[in-house]
Each structure stands twice: as C-alpha cells, then as structure tokens.
Amino acid sequence: MQPTLDNAYWLGLAISVVLPVLVGLVTTRVTHAGTKAVLLLFLTALNGFLVELADAGDGYQIGSALTLWGVSFATGVLAHFGLWKPTGVAGKAQDVGARSSVRGTV
C-alpha cells in the first residue's frame, strides 16, 4: 500500500508557497529582513499546526505539526528565493504594502 497525503496537507503546501507574498503585502521594503523572517516563521507555524488540526485523524500529533511547520517554512523560503523574488512578484508585493502604509498615514 502506498502512502497518501490528504487534501489538508496539499492545501497546507500550497499555502506555504503563497505565504512569502502575504508577508510582502503586509510589510514594506524598509522593514528589516529579520522582521519579515519572524513573520514568515509565525505564519508557517500557524499553517503547520492548523493543517495537523484539520487532518488529526486518530488524534492531534504535536510531532506532525512541528514537522509540517518545518516543511512549510522551508517551502516558503524556497518559494520566495526561487520563484517570487526572481519573477518580481516579491518586489511588487512590497510596493503594494508601501502604498497601503502611505495611505493609512494621510
């Protein structure tokens, strides 16, 4: 019998790919890179723990949630540097965040 991944895990993986863009939307270009990394770390933790909660099966497994968190964070970082940054999407998301913060202060 082959192991299978449930839909919750696939959805969590897809969310992990999009999370760096979300971080870009809520921060600006002048936001410290460490702050962005911590925000991504928090969002991927939330993603990992919620995916395990959504597909707990025989019970909630904290080890699985921690593993999912690690996979989610690694996927997010790889997506940022391998997909979003080279294609310019990361910069455009930062520009949207910058415009939003300027509008909020006027």
KEMI-958433 format. One record per residue: residue in one letter; z, x, y of N, C-alpha, C, CB in turn. Coordinates in Angstrom, 3 decimals, decimal comma. Atoms other than C-alpha are relative to their C-alpha. Glycine has a CB too. Example, Ala and Ser with C-alpha at 12.3 -4.5 7.8 and 13.67 -1.06 7.14 Angstrom:
REM residues 2
 res      n.Z      n.X      n.Y     ca.Z     ca.X     ca.Y      c.Z      c.X      c.Y     cb.Z     cb.X     cb.Y
   A    0,000    0,890   -1,190    7,800   12,300   -4,500    0,000    0,900    1,200    1,246   -0,992    0,027
   S   -0,060   -0,820   -1,190    7,140   13,670   -1,060    0,730   -0,770    1,090   -1,415    0,414    0,462
//
This chain:
REM residues 106
 res      n.Z      n.X      n.Y     ca.Z     ca.X     ca.Y      c.Z      c.X      c.Y     cb.Z     cb.X     cb.Y
   M    0,000    0,843   -1,186    0,000    0,000    0,000    0,000    0,884    1,243    1,221   -0,957    0,001
   Q    0,095   -0,779   -1,231   -0,986    1,363    3,393    0,992   -0,512    1,035   -1,426   -0,049    0,561
   P   -0,879    0,453   -1,084    1,487    1,316    6,271   -0,830   -0,639    1,114    0,839    1,183    0,560
   T    0,693    0,672   -1,096    0,516   -1,001    9,112    0,899   -0,032    1,225   -0,418   -1,434   -0,405
   L   -0,734    0,152   -1,250    1,546   -1,258   12,725   -0,156   -1,435    0,466   -0,503    1,003    1,085
   D    0,036    1,377   -0,482    2,462   -4,677   14,015   -0,553   -0,049    1,414    1,399   -0,631   -0,047
   N    0,589    0,195   -1,323    0,951   -6,115   17,183    0,904    0,500    1,118   -0,310   -1,461    0,217
   A   -0,919   -0,456   -1,048    4,082   -5,277   19,188   -0,158    1,493    0,257    1,451   -0,314   -0,386
   Y    0,170   -1,443   -0,163    3,538   -1,567   18,551   -1,311    0,339    0,707    0,052    0,692   -1,358
   W    1,283   -0,219   -0,672   -0,116   -1,731   19,586    0,090   -0,385    1,476   -1,116   -0,805   -0,693
   L   -0,184    0,404   -1,391    0,829   -3,621   22,744    0,825    1,043    0,752    0,681   -1,383    0,078
   G   -0,816   -1,041   -0,619    3,521   -1,039   23,492   -0,797    1,259    0,284    1,177    0,333   -0,883
   L    0,846   -1,166   -0,211    0,977    1,745   23,079   -0,956   -0,217    1,167   -0,783    0,324   -1,268
   A    0,895    0,321   -1,113   -1,451    0,016   25,440    0,755    0,026    1,330   -0,651   -1,380   -0,213
   I   -0,821   -0,022   -1,215    1,332   -0,450   27,994    0,297    1,437    0,405    1,320   -0,781   -0,213
   S   -0,279   -1,409   -0,278    2,154    3,263   27,702   -1,144    0,680    0,732    0,286    0,737   -1,289
   V    1,174   -0,589   -0,650   -1,384    4,121   28,783   -0,098   -0,449    1,456   -1,283   -0,382   -0,758
   V    0,114    0,572   -1,342   -1,119    1,890   31,869    1,200    0,362    0,897   -0,131   -1,517   -0,099
   L   -1,210   -0,269   -0,787    2,411    2,888   32,969   -0,182    1,072    1,083    1,108    0,419   -0,923
   P    0,176   -0,975   -1,086    1,307    6,016   34,911   -0,680   -0,604    1,235   -0,816    1,185   -0,499
   V    0,643    0,670   -1,140   -0,918    3,806   37,074    1,020   -0,857    0,736   -1,200   -0,871   -0,470
   L   -1,052    0,797   -0,616    2,018    1,478   37,688    0,927    0,885    0,840    0,805   -0,749   -1,077
   V   -0,828   -0,942   -0,766    4,128    4,457   38,779   -0,727    0,385    1,281    0,333    1,269   -0,842
   G    0,783   -0,330   -1,184    1,312    5,403   41,153   -0,040   -1,119    1,014   -1,392    0,358   -0,395
   L    0,047    1,145   -0,917    1,230    1,903   42,607    1,307   -0,178    0,771   -0,314   -1,273   -0,771
   V   -1,289    0,233   -0,658    4,947    1,869   43,425    0,533    1,243    0,706    1,016   -0,478   -1,012
   T   -0,402   -1,209   -0,713    5,129    5,423   44,805   -1,118    0,413    0,948    0,336    1,150   -0,993
   T    1,016   -0,521   -0,914    3,256    7,379   47,448   -0,325    1,436   -0,381    0,479   -0,082    1,476
   R    0,385   -1,389    0,270    1,554   10,769   47,469    1,112    0,975    0,358   -1,263    0,356    0,771
   V   -1,066   -0,915   -0,418    4,581   12,303   49,195    1,270   -0,149   -0,830    0,325   -0,224    1,456
   T   -1,141    0,147    0,894    7,016   11,051   46,554    0,075    1,224   -0,896   -0,107   -1,301   -0,844
   H   -0,200   -1,201    0,807    8,479   14,048   44,720   -0,458   -0,242   -1,441    1,482    0,429    0,027
   A    0,508    0,132    1,365    6,856   14,651   41,322    1,129   -0,273   -0,991   -0,758    1,265   -0,407
   G   -1,148    0,250    0,877   10,296   14,698   39,708    0,430   -1,450    0,035    1,165    0,884    0,390
   T   -0,339    1,413   -0,127   10,995   11,219   41,042   -0,980   -0,857   -0,792    0,007   -0,422    1,477
   K    1,016    0,728    0,762    7,721    9,979   39,573    0,236    0,161   -1,500   -1,413    0,493    0,374
   A   -0,248   -0,251    1,422    8,561   11,605   36,235    1,198   -0,795   -0,501    0,225    1,492   -0,246
   V   -1,185    0,770    0,394   12,007    9,974   36,142   -0,339   -1,484   -0,074    1,164    0,235    0,994
   L    0,419    1,402    0,031   10,453    6,605   36,975   -0,831   -0,282   -1,251   -0,805   -0,353    1,269
   L    0,788    0,165    1,218    7,914    7,063   34,177    0,899    0,057   -1,229   -1,092    1,077   -0,088
   L   -0,938   -0,110    1,117   10,730    8,120   31,835    0,775   -1,303   -0,182    0,973    1,173    0,226
   F   -0,726    1,270    0,070   12,695    4,954   32,683   -0,895   -1,122   -0,520    0,558   -0,372    1,379
   L    0,907    1,075    0,420    9,677    2,663   32,267   -0,409    0,140   -1,463   -1,245   -0,014    0,882
   T    0,354   -0,189    1,403    8,714    4,229   28,941    1,193   -0,294   -0,906   -0,507    1,428   -0,237
   A   -1,195    0,358    0,778   12,312    3,862   27,737    0,075   -1,510   -0,144    1,292    0,547    0,671
   L    0,002    1,457    0,027   12,181    0,197   28,665   -1,056   -0,511   -0,976   -0,250   -0,568    1,409
   N    1,084    0,381    0,899    8,867   -0,109   26,842    0,397    0,230   -1,457   -1,274    0,786    0,334
   G   -0,374   -0,313    1,378   10,163    1,598   23,699    1,066   -0,922   -0,557    0,479    1,412   -0,087
   F   -1,085    0,857    0,475   13,349   -0,451   23,480   -0,445   -1,457   -0,108    1,206    0,110    0,933
   L    0,486    1,384    0,083   11,542   -3,733   24,194   -0,961   -0,205   -1,164   -0,685   -0,392    1,299
   V    0,901    0,117    1,154    8,864   -3,053   21,582    0,816   -0,118   -1,277   -0,960    1,215   -0,084
   E   -0,848    0,101    1,200   11,564   -2,465   18,977    0,704   -1,346   -0,046    1,040    1,139   -0,032
   L   -0,641    1,312   -0,048   13,332   -5,624   20,117   -0,983   -1,101   -0,405    0,556   -0,274    1,410
   A    1,010    1,008    0,311   10,085   -7,610   19,838   -0,360   -0,002   -1,483   -1,249    0,236    0,835
   D    0,378   -0,090    1,405    9,492   -6,372   16,299    1,155    0,571   -0,820   -1,264    0,869   -0,167
   A   -1,197   -0,531    0,661   13,020   -5,858   14,983   -0,031   -0,177   -1,510    1,232   -0,669    0,555
   G    0,099    0,194    1,443   12,173   -7,209   11,529    1,360   -0,230   -0,637   -0,670    1,194   -0,642
   D   -1,275    0,126    0,704   15,245   -6,637    9,343    1,196    0,325    0,887    0,009    0,901   -1,208
   G   -1,084   -0,337   -0,910   17,309   -5,610   12,348   -0,455    1,042    1,006    1,218    0,505   -0,775
   Y    0,334   -0,947   -1,062   17,212   -3,576   15,516    0,374    1,405   -0,443    0,721   -0,367    1,323
   Q   -0,223   -1,385    0,394   16,862    0,118   14,747   -0,052    0,899    1,229   -1,043    0,448   -1,047
   I   -0,055   -0,845   -1,192   18,001    2,394   17,575   -0,870    1,250   -0,175    1,456    0,403    0,305
   G    0,839   -1,172    0,262   16,234    5,341   15,917   -1,468   -0,288    0,241    0,196    0,481   -1,422
   S    1,394    0,404   -0,243   12,934    3,475   16,001   -0,254   -0,161    1,491   -0,327   -1,319   -0,738
   A    0,152    0,182   -1,442   13,492    2,545   19,641   -0,102    1,347    0,704    1,176   -0,809    0,569
   L    0,052   -1,340   -0,608   14,148    6,197   20,541   -1,323    0,695   -0,311    1,175    0,863   -0,499
   T    1,294   -0,570    0,367   11,042    7,287   18,640   -1,113   -0,640    0,822   -0,270   -0,188   -1,504
   L    1,007    0,696   -0,810    8,980    4,635   20,405    0,047    0,451    1,455    0,206   -1,515   -0,081
   W   -0,150   -0,510   -1,362   10,386    5,851   23,732   -0,708    1,346    0,124    1,498    0,135    0,379
   G    0,650   -1,314   -0,042    9,261    9,403   22,966   -1,508   -0,097   -0,073    0,500    0,864   -1,129
   V    1,450    0,189    0,135    5,815    8,269   21,864   -0,568   -0,612    1,273   -0,327   -0,898   -1,219
   S    0,454    0,655   -1,222    5,498    6,050   24,928   -0,065    0,990    1,161    0,925   -1,167    0,352
   F   -0,014   -0,984   -1,089    6,475    8,863   27,314   -1,125    1,019   -0,183    1,369    0,721    0,064
   A    1,061   -0,970    0,253    4,131   11,363   25,661   -1,374   -0,615    0,251    0,090    0,524   -1,437
   T    1,270    0,685   -0,220    1,304    8,827   25,713   -0,261   -0,191    1,487   -0,012   -1,352   -0,717
   G    0,149    0,185   -1,439    1,941    8,078   29,385   -0,370    1,284    0,715    1,269   -0,551    0,582
   V    0,302   -1,297   -0,625    1,928   11,744   30,374   -1,414    0,445   -0,363    1,028    1,074   -0,440
   L    1,351   -0,374    0,420   -1,194   12,436   28,322   -1,061   -0,871    0,668   -0,126   -0,101   -1,518
   A    0,952    0,896   -0,664   -2,932    9,375   29,785   -0,149    0,381    1,470    0,454   -1,473   -0,130
   H    0,067   -0,375   -1,419   -2,042   10,498   33,309   -0,878    1,230    0,192    1,411    0,266    0,559
   F    0,721   -1,255   -0,199   -3,340   14,048   32,965   -1,358    0,032   -0,692    0,835    1,143   -0,491
   G    1,260   -0,026    0,723   -6,152   13,307   30,519   -0,989   -1,083    0,370    0,271   -0,090   -1,420
   L    0,879    1,130   -0,303   -7,532   10,008   31,798    0,066   -0,402    1,467    0,361   -1,189   -0,871
   W   -0,122    0,577   -1,332   -6,165    8,686   35,076   -0,217    1,014    1,123    1,351   -0,627    0,149
   K    0,152   -0,999   -1,061   -5,993   11,889   37,141   -1,441    0,515    0,101    0,951    1,172   -0,245
   P    1,380   -0,493   -0,106   -9,452   13,293   36,239   -1,003   -1,042    0,482   -0,445    0,517   -1,327
   T    0,953    1,039   -0,412  -11,163    9,948   36,850    0,267   -0,503    1,417    0,050   -1,170   -0,974
   G   -0,313    0,405   -1,363   -9,480    9,483   40,248    0,823   -1,268    0,102   -1,250   -0,180    0,757
   V   -0,780    1,235   -0,022   -7,579    6,341   39,268    1,417    0,262    0,510    0,047   -0,630   -1,403
   A   -1,367   -0,330   -0,432   -4,220    8,066   39,826    0,066    0,118    1,518    0,479    1,317   -0,656
   G    0,024   -0,146   -1,454   -5,138    9,004   43,396   -0,197   -1,326    0,711   -1,092    0,957    0,405
   K    0,225    1,312   -0,607   -6,409    5,523   44,174    1,253   -0,861   -0,089   -1,178   -0,712   -0,680
   A   -1,255    0,745    0,133   -3,176    4,009   42,847    1,018    0,492    1,017    0,567    0,135   -1,428
   Q   -0,914   -0,560   -1,001   -1,195    6,372   45,095   -0,378   -0,496    1,396   -0,021    1,550   -0,046
   D    0,446    0,499   -1,305   -3,324    5,282   48,063    0,416   -1,448    0,213   -1,516    0,128    0,130
   V   -0,439    1,399   -0,102   -2,537    1,624   47,334    1,488   -0,041    0,299   -0,315   -0,786   -1,307
   G   -1,452   -0,068   -0,253    1,183    2,490   47,204    0,287    0,430    1,425    0,678    0,969   -0,979
   A   -0,190   -0,477   -1,377    0,878    4,315   50,532   -0,304   -1,104    0,994   -0,890    1,223    0,283
   R    0,357    1,096   -0,905   -0,847    1,359   52,212    1,078   -1,090   -0,023   -1,374   -0,597   -0,389
   S   -1,021    1,035    0,117    1,773   -1,044   50,869    1,254    0,389    0,758    0,332   -0,262   -1,464
   S   -1,223   -0,425   -0,677    4,653    1,050   52,235   -0,189    0,008    1,506    0,427    1,386   -0,481
   V    0,266    0,029   -1,441    2,998    1,328   55,659    0,057   -1,429    0,503   -1,374    0,630    0,325
   R   -0,026    1,399   -0,407    2,511   -2,444   55,833    1,434   -0,538    0,028   -0,863   -0,842   -0,945
   G   -1,373    0,488    0,070    6,134   -3,010   54,865    0,853    0,450    1,165    0,632    0,446   -1,271
   T   -0,816   -0,516   -1,105    7,418   -0,943   57,812   -0,453   -0,510    1,349   -0,026    1,501    0,004
   V    0,515    0,472   -1,280    5,316   -2,599   60,508    0,681   -1,269    0,421   -1,491   -0,216   -0,068
//
